[in-house]
Each structure stands twice: as structure tokens, then as C-alpha cells.
Amino acid sequence: MDKVGICECCKNEFDYRPNKHHPTRRFCSHKCVQKYGGRRGIPLSKESRIKMSENMKGDKNHMFVDGSSKRRGAERQSSMRVREWRKSVFKRDDYTCQFCGIRPGNGIAVKLNADHIVPWSVSREKRFDIDNGRTLCVPCHKEVTREWLRKNWKNQYD
């Protein structure tokens, strides 16, 4: 039993199937919900968004630990050194997974990861050492990570 609604954001008609949790719908898509200002339907001003953002930074954030998270995130994600390290590892390994030998090309799409043999979190000195890197496809990288966690994970509740 479909119903027809009119989106409060884009004013387009859309079909929806009501249920006990959502007997009516106000928006045609998640994109319109976000554009309109979230679930409450109240668009937030730029000042409000900035204030919310400021209230989640640094030691005000529930994930804050000794101030190192900002430094770690910046170093790992946006560092030119990380990008250069990845390129060097891929080039050295000839863009080939070092476990299964799969290689992109000839109509085969393969997602490759540059993996740290000694994990990033364990050794600060080896983070950008090319000899501490290897090229792995996504399935092999998941398996290697799973094995490493099996051997090295210390259960915080034991």
C-alpha cells in the first residue's frame, strides 16, 4: 500500500511505503534530509555548525587521549611522506600483491594496499622505511591483519 508524499526540500513527489515506525515521510532521499538540515528539519546556521565543531575539538572530545590523536591523524592521513612511501612500495613491488601474486591490468581491476610489516602503531622508527612495506591486495591485507591481531591482540577485559 504505497503512499505519495511531497518532499519538503525539493518539492518533488515521491512514493513510499509507510510502516509502524514511519507512518509518513517528509523527504524523498537522504540527500534532501541533509540539505534541509537534518532529521529535525531545522537548517543550522554557519555559526551553529562552527560552535558545534569547536565543542568537539581537543580535550572536549570524548575520544581525546593525551593530545596525541591530532598529531597521529595528521601524520598518517595527509602526510606527503606517507604518499611517497606508498608510491615507493608499489613501485618496488611492481604493483603486484606479494602474497597471491595478482596484478592489475589486462582487464583485471585490483585494489592494492601498501601494508606495514611492523604496524604503524608499533614502531615509530619504521613508519617510513620502505623495507617495512609490502604491496598486498585487499583480501590478502585483510587476512594478514586478521592473523596479526590473532597473535598480538591483548584483550582489555582479561
Buried (B, 14 or more C-beta within 10 A) or exposed (E): EEEEBEBBBBEEEBEBEEEEEEEEBBBBEEEBBEEBEEEEEEEEEEEEEEEEEEEEEEEEEEEBEEEEEEEEEEBEEEEEEBEEBBEBBBEEBEBBBBBEEBBBEEEEEBEBBBBBBBBBEEEEEBBBEBEBBBBBBEBBBEBBBEEBEEEEEEEEEE
